């Protein structure tokens, strides 16, 4: 696949991922206005539990679908997609039913502080069970559509689902819905997505005939998927373990202060889109022994991501206060400190690490990195919270955030070493260090200039607006003054430009 086609496909997938991520963040901001902190905390607790468990029960099958799809004959692709869909359908049913039955028992046993004020936990879980089932069962939709060359359909489906989520949140605010009613509405939206997505996948693969029974043996798919599924499970637990620690030690009203500050900056949507496109391409290149091409693809992706990630990191760190005030109102002042702590790890998102190892068939190395991250994250989170609570610190809830950042840096160092070892790279060749430093310096300069220009504004809206304009202008001037960045921006623009169907 040509570099321009990869960039274009990544951008299309990112549109869909962006719509999904932005709709969830907007939903939280909408619900923060009519609901009390306790209501919002209970809702976010249920949401967090579901999204922690979903990647675990996906069993690595969506990535396996991406990996095998380009390697099999066209005749076997429908069967591959069908096998993965049926397995996910069953896994989703197990999670939805098991969660409804076991979570109240576990909550009564562990007695997490964040759920003590939940009026009827069973009713909440019943209302959200269809959402959880459809979330796992629909895991095949995106990879199947992208691998079949229909990223536009995937993006359209994601945008439609995002509009449904926003409609549910808006109705909850306008009509005064309680938490269970809102969860029922979100479940209806996700089930509708599953139905529509299944129909789209059938259409995308309609021209493919069923392949021979062993075109892609189910056992082979499952064997490949299990290490990835274990990695995803560990990664999901690692991603949310800090929230679970906060839920255990602090009351429901405190949880929104943490969760609203720990929001994932939407750059994650672009990274996940890159994963969807990069895994099959790395798989193809590595299988054919084109290691130099893998290196070129990796460094190009890192360099291009840095043009967005590093400026975004600098701007958000400086303007965290007006951003959080506009997003979650001034009732959640403490969230800005959580937000700034998490931003310290955002520069690491200039690269995708696990997917490169997965694409080379080295999923176990990614697994060990995730296991280490989870262990460090859990131990540090609990230790820091206990240490700060013992000293009656008002910032005790920041302990898990600090643990996440520290564990993430340790994990990235391990993964970079593994990548360098498998590809025979020297450490200085793993990343374009000089370019990252240059872009980071430009981003920091632009953020400081923007803050100096906007800091006297009276309202958070004006402060953010003036700061954004000055930041874009100053950073644009710095980028245009750099020959390397100017050429890279031109190449990206050319890649995104509409081409003929033959070029695509």
C-alpha positions in Angstrom: 0.0 0.0 0.0 1.4 3.4 -1.0 2.3 5.9 1.7 -0.3 8.4 0.5 -3.0 5.7 0.6 -2.0 4.7 4.1 -2.1 8.3 5.3 -5.5 8.9 3.6 -7.0 5.6 5.1 -5.6 6.6 8.5 -7.3 10.0 8.3 -10.6 8.4 7.3 -10.5 5.9 10.2 -9.5 8.7 12.5 -12.6 10.7 11.6 -14.7 7.8 12.9 -12.6 7.3 16.0 -12.7 11.1 16.6 -16.4 11.2 16.4 -16.7 8.4 19.0 -14.2 9.9 21.4 -15.5 13.4 21.2 -19.1 12.2 21.7 -18.1 10.4 24.9 -16.2 13.4 26.2 -19.1 15.7 25.3 -21.5 13.4 26.9 -19.6 13.6 30.2 -19.5 17.4 29.9 -23.3 17.6 29.2 -24.2 15.3 32.1 -21.9 17.2 34.5 -24.4 20.1 34.3 -27.8 18.7 35.4 -26.6 15.9 37.7 -25.1 16.1 41.1 -21.5 15.0 41.6 -22.7 11.8 43.2 -25.0 10.9 40.3 -22.2 11.7 37.8 -19.8 9.7 39.9 -22.0 6.6 39.9 -22.6 6.9 36.2 -18.9 7.2 35.4 -18.2 4.2 37.8 -20.5 1.9 35.7 -19.1 3.3 32.5 -15.5 2.8 33.6 -16.2 -0.8 34.7 -17.8 -1.7 31.4 -15.0 -0.2 29.3 -12.4 -1.9 31.5 -13.9 -5.3 30.8 -14.8 -5.0 27.1 -11.2 -5.2 25.7 -10.6 -8.3 27.9 -13.6 -10.1 26.4 -12.7 -9.1 22.9 -10.0 -11.8 23.2 -7.7 -10.1 20.7 -10.0 -11.2 17.8 -10.3 -7.8 16.1 -6.6 -7.5 15.7 -6.4 -11.1 14.5 -8.9 -10.2 11.8 -6.7 -7.4 10.7 -3.7 -9.6 10.7 -5.1 -12.5 8.7 -7.3 -10.6 6.3 -4.6 -9.6 3.8 -2.9 -13.0 4.0 -5.8 -15.1 2.8 -7.4 -15.5 -0.5 -10.5 -13.4 -1.2 -12.6 -16.6 -1.1 -11.8 -17.1 2.6 -12.4 -13.6 3.9 -16.2 -13.9 4.5 -15.6 -17.0 6.6 -12.9 -15.3 8.6 -15.1 -12.3 9.4 -18.0 -14.6 10.3 -16.0 -16.7 12.6 -14.6 -13.7 14.4 -18.1 -12.2 14.7 -19.7 -15.3 16.2 -16.9 -15.6 18.8 -17.3 -12.0 19.8 -21.1 -12.4 19.9 -20.7 -15.2 22.5 -18.0 -13.3 24.4 -20.2 -10.3 24.7 -23.1 -12.3 26.0 -20.9 -13.9 28.7 -19.7 -10.5 29.8 -23.1 -8.9 29.9 -24.7 -11.8 31.8 -21.7 -12.4 34.1 -21.3 -8.8 34.9 -25.0 -8.4 35.9 -24.7 -11.4 38.2 -21.3 -11.0 39.7 -20.7 -7.2 40.1 -23.3 -6.8 42.9 -21.6 -9.7 44.8 -18.2 -8.2 44.3 -19.3 -4.8 45.3 -20.8 -6.1 48.5 -17.6 -8.0 49.3 -15.1 -5.3 48.4 -17.3 -2.3 49.4 -15.6 0.3 47.2 -16.3 3.8 48.5 -17.3 5.0 45.0 -20.3 2.7 44.8 -21.7 3.0 48.4 -24.0 5.7 47.3 -25.4 3.8 44.3 -29.2 3.5 45.0 -29.8 0.4 43.0 -26.7 -1.1 41.5 -28.7 -4.0 40.0 -31.0 -1.7 38.0 -28.0 0.2 36.7 -26.3 -3.0 35.5 -29.5 -4.3 33.9 -29.9 -1.0 32.0 -26.3 -1.1 30.7 -26.1 -4.9 29.9 -27.3 -4.5 26.3 -24.7 -1.8 25.7 -21.9 -4.0 27.1 -23.0 -7.0 25.0 -23.2 -4.9 21.8 -19.8 -3.2 22.6 -18.0 -6.6 22.6 -20.1 -8.2 19.9 -19.5 -5.4 17.5 -15.7 -5.6 17.8 -15.4 -7.2 14.3 -17.1 -4.3 12.5 -14.3 -1.7 12.2 -11.5 -4.1 11.3 -13.6 -5.9 8.8 -14.7 -2.7 7.0 -11.2 -1.2 7.0 -9.5 -4.4 5.8 -12.2 -4.7 3.1 -11.3 -1.3 1.8 -14.4 0.5 3.2 -13.0 2.9 5.8 -15.6 5.5 4.7 -18.4 3.2 5.7 -16.7 2.7 9.1 -16.4 6.5 9.6 -20.0 7.0 8.6 -21.2 4.4 11.1 -19.0 5.9 13.9 -20.4 9.4 13.2 -23.9 8.1 13.3 -23.3 6.4 16.6 -21.7 9.5 18.0 -24.8 11.5 17.1 -26.9 9.0 18.9 -24.8 9.2 22.1 -25.0 13.0 22.0 -28.8 12.8 21.5 -29.1 10.5 24.5 -27.1 12.9 26.7 -29.0 15.9 25.5 -32.3 14.3 26.2 -31.1 13.3 29.7 -30.2 16.9 30.4 -33.4 18.4 28.9 -35.9 15.9 30.3 -34.3 15.3 33.6 -33.5 11.6 33.1 -32.0 9.7 36.0 -28.9 7.4 35.6 -30.8 4.2 34.7 -32.9 5.9 32.0 -29.8 7.4 30.5 -28.0 4.0 30.5 -31.1 2.4 28.7 -30.9 5.1 26.0 -27.1 4.5 25.5 -27.8 0.7 25.3 -30.3 1.3 22.5 -27.8 3.4 20.5 -25.1 0.7 20.8 -27.4 -2.2 19.8 -28.5 -0.1 16.7 -24.8 0.3 15.8 -24.3 -3.5 16.0 -27.2 -4.1 13.7 -26.2 -1.5 11.2 -22.5 -2.5 11.3 -23.3 -6.1 10.7 -25.3 -5.2 7.6 -22.4 -3.0 6.3 -19.9 -5.8 6.7 -22.1 -8.2 4.8 -22.4 -5.7 2.0 -18.6 -5.0 2.0 -17.9 -8.8 1.6 -20.9 -9.6 -0.6 -18.7 -10.3 -3.6 -16.6 -12.9 -1.7 -17.6 -16.5 -1.8 -17.1 -18.8 1.1 -13.6 -20.3 1.0 -12.5 -23.8 1.6 -13.1 -25.1 5.1 -9.5 -24.7 6.2 -8.6 -21.5 4.3 -7.9 -19.9 7.7 -8.4 -22.5 10.4 -10.3 -21.3 13.4 -7.7 -22.7 15.7 -5.0 -20.7 13.9 -7.0 -17.5 14.4 -7.6 -18.2 18.1 -4.0 -19.2 18.7 -2.8 -15.9 17.2 -5.5 -13.9 19.0 -5.0 -15.2 22.5 -1.6 -13.5 23.2 -3.0 -10.3 21.8 -6.1 -10.7 23.8 -4.1 -11.2 27.0 -2.0 -8.1 26.1 -5.2 -6.1 25.5 -6.7 -7.4 28.8 -3.6 -6.4 30.7 -3.5 -3.1 28.9 -7.1 -2.4 29.7 -6.6 -3.2 33.3 -3.5 -1.0 33.3 -5.3 1.8 31.6 -8.1 1.9 34.2 -6.4 0.6 37.3 -5.9 4.2 38.5 -9.7 4.8 38.2 -10.5 1.6 40.1 -8.1 2.7 42.9 -9.9 6.1 43.1 -13.3 4.3 43.2 -12.1 2.1 46.0 -10.6 4.7 48.3 -12.8 7.8 47.5 -16.5 8.6 47.6 -18.6 8.8 44.4 -18.5 12.6 44.5 -14.7 12.6 44.2 -14.6 10.3 41.2 -15.8 12.9 38.6 -13.0 15.2 39.8 -10.6 12.5 38.8 -12.3 11.1 35.7 -13.0 14.5 34.1 -9.4 15.4 34.5 -8.2 12.1 33.3 -10.0 12.4 30.0 -8.1 10.9 27.1 -7.0 13.7 24.8 -8.5 12.9 21.4 -5.0 12.1 20.0 -5.8 8.6 21.0 -8.3 8.3 18.2 -5.6 9.0 15.7 -3.3 6.5 17.2 -6.0 3.8 17.2 -6.7 4.6 13.6 -3.0 4.2 12.8 -3.0 0.9 14.6 -5.9 -0.3 12.3 -4.0 0.6 9.2 -0.4 -0.1 10.4 -0.8 -3.7 11.7 -1.6 -5.3 8.3 1.0 -3.2 6.5 3.8 -4.1 9.0 2.7 -7.7 8.8 3.1 -7.7 5.0 6.4 -6.0 5.0 7.9 -8.1 7.9 6.7 -11.3 6.3 8.5 -10.5 3.1 11.7 -9.5 4.9 11.5 -5.8 4.1 12.9 -4.5 7.4 14.2 -1.3 5.9 10.7 -0.5 4.7 9.3 -1.2 8.2 11.8 1.3 9.6 10.9 3.9 7.1 7.2 3.4 7.8 7.7 3.6 11.6 9.9 6.7 11.6 7.6 8.5 9.1 4.6 7.8 11.4 6.5 9.0 14.5 7.6 12.2 12.7 4.1 13.0 11.5 2.5 12.3 14.8 4.9 14.6 16.5 3.7 17.5 14.4 0.3 17.2 16.2 1.1 15.6 19.6 3.9 17.8 20.8 2.1 21.1 20.0 -1.1 19.8 21.5 0.7 18.7 24.7 2.3 22.2 25.2 -0.9 24.1 24.5 -3.1 22.0 26.8 -0.6 22.1 29.6 -0.4 25.8 29.6 -4.2 26.4 29.1 -5.5 23.5 31.3 -7.5 25.9 33.6 -9.7 27.5 31.0 -10.1 24.2 29.1 -11.4 22.3 32.1 -13.6 25.2 33.3 -15.4 25.4 29.9 -15.6 21.6 29.7 -16.9 20.6 33.2 -17.8 23.9 34.8 -16.0 25.4 37.8 -17.6 22.8 40.1 -14.8 20.5 39.1 -11.8 22.7 39.8 -9.6 19.8 41.1 -9.9 18.1 37.7 -7.4 20.6 36.2 -4.6 19.2 38.4 -5.3 15.6 37.2 -5.4 16.8 33.7 -1.9 18.4 33.9 -0.4 15.3 35.5 -1.7 13.1 32.6 -0.4 15.6 30.0 3.1 14.8 31.1 2.7 11.4 29.4 1.1 12.8 26.2 4.4 13.3 24.3 4.9 9.5 24.5 1.9 9.2 22.1 4.1 10.3 19.2 4.5 6.6 18.4 2.6 3.4 18.6 4.7 0.6 20.2 2.6 -2.5 20.8 1.2 -2.6 17.2 4.7 -2.6 15.7 5.6 -5.7 17.7 2.2 -7.3 16.9 2.6 -6.7 13.2 5.9 -8.5 13.3 4.3 -11.4 15.1 6.0 -10.6 18.4 2.9 -10.1 20.5 4.4 -11.7 23.6 6.9 -8.9 23.9 4.1 -6.4 23.9 2.4 -8.6 26.5 5.4 -8.5 28.9 5.5 -4.7 28.5 1.8 -4.4 29.4 2.2 -6.8 32.4 5.1 -4.7 33.7 3.0 -1.5 33.2 0.0 -3.0 35.1 2.2 -4.2 38.0 4.0 -0.8 38.3 0.8 1.1 37.9 -1.2 -0.9 40.5 1.6 -0.9 43.1 2.4 2.8 42.7 -1.2 3.9 42.7 -2.1 2.2 46.0 1.2 3.1 47.6 0.9 6.8 46.7 -2.8 7.0 47.8 -2.1 5.4 51.1 1.0 7.6 51.7 -0.8 10.8 50.9 -4.0 9.9 52.9 -1.8 9.1 55.9 -0.6 12.7 55.7 -4.1 14.1 55.2 -3.2 15.6 51.9 -6.0 17.2 49.9 -4.2 16.0 46.8 -4.3 12.3 47.7 -6.5 11.6 44.7 -3.6 12.7 42.4 -1.5 9.7 43.5 -3.0 7.3 40.9 -2.4 9.9 38.1 1.3 10.2 39.1 1.6 6.4 39.1 0.1 6.2 35.6 2.7 8.6 34.2 5.6 6.9 35.9 4.5 3.4 34.8 3.9 4.6 31.2 7.5 5.9 30.9 8.9 2.6 32.2 6.8 0.6 29.7 7.7 2.7 26.7 11.4 2.3 27.5 11.0 -1.4 27.6 9.0 -1.5 24.3 11.5 0.7 22.5 14.3 -1.6 23.6 12.4 -4.7 22.3 11.7 -3.0 19.0 15.3 -2.1 18.5 16.5 -5.6 19.4 14.1 -7.4 17.0 14.9 -5.1 14.1 18.6 -4.7 14.8 18.4 -1.0 15.2 20.8 1.2 17.3 19.2 3.1 20.1 19.8 6.4 18.3 17.9 5.1 15.3 14.8 3.9 17.1 13.2 7.4 17.0 14.0 10.6 15.2 15.3 12.2 18.4 16.6 15.4 16.8 13.3 16.1 15.0 11.3 15.4 18.1 13.5 17.9 20.1 13.1 20.5 17.4 9.3 20.2 17.2 9.0 20.1 21.0 11.1 23.3 21.3 8.9 25.1 18.7 5.7 23.9 20.5 6.9 25.1 23.9 7.9 28.5 22.5 4.5 28.9 20.8 2.6 28.0 24.0 4.6 30.5 26.1 3.9 33.3 23.6 0.2 32.4 23.5 -0.1 32.4 27.3 1.6 35.8 27.5 -0.9 37.2 25.0 -4.0 35.6 26.6 -3.4 35.6 30.4 -5.1 39.0 31.0 -8.4 37.9 29.4 -11.3 38.0 31.8 -13.3 34.9 30.8 -12.0 31.3 30.2 -13.6 31.4 26.7 -11.8 34.6 25.7 -8.5 33.3 27.2 -8.7 30.0 25.3 -9.8 31.7 22.1 -7.1 34.3 22.1 -4.5 31.8 23.2 -5.4 29.4 20.4 -5.2 32.0 17.7 -1.8 33.3 18.9 -0.5 29.7 19.4 -1.5 28.6 15.9 -0.1 31.8 14.3 3.2 31.6 16.2 3.6 27.8 15.7 2.7 28.1 12.0 5.4 30.7 11.5 8.0 28.5 13.3 7.0 25.5 11.2 7.0 27.4 7.9 10.4 28.7 8.8 11.8 25.2 9.2 12.5 23.5 5.9 12.1 20.0 7.2 8.7 20.7 8.8 7.5 22.7 5.8 8.3 19.8 3.4 6.6 17.3 5.7 3.4 19.3 5.9 3.3 19.6 2.1 3.7 15.8 1.8 0.9 15.2 4.3 -1.4 17.6 2.4 -0.6 15.9 -0.8 -1.4 12.5 0.7 -4.7 13.7 2.0 -5.7 15.2 -1.3 -8.4 13.4 -3.3 -6.9 11.1 -5.9 -8.3 9.0 -8.7 -9.7 5.6 -7.7 -6.7 4.0 -9.3 -4.3 5.8 -7.0 -6.4 4.8 -4.0 
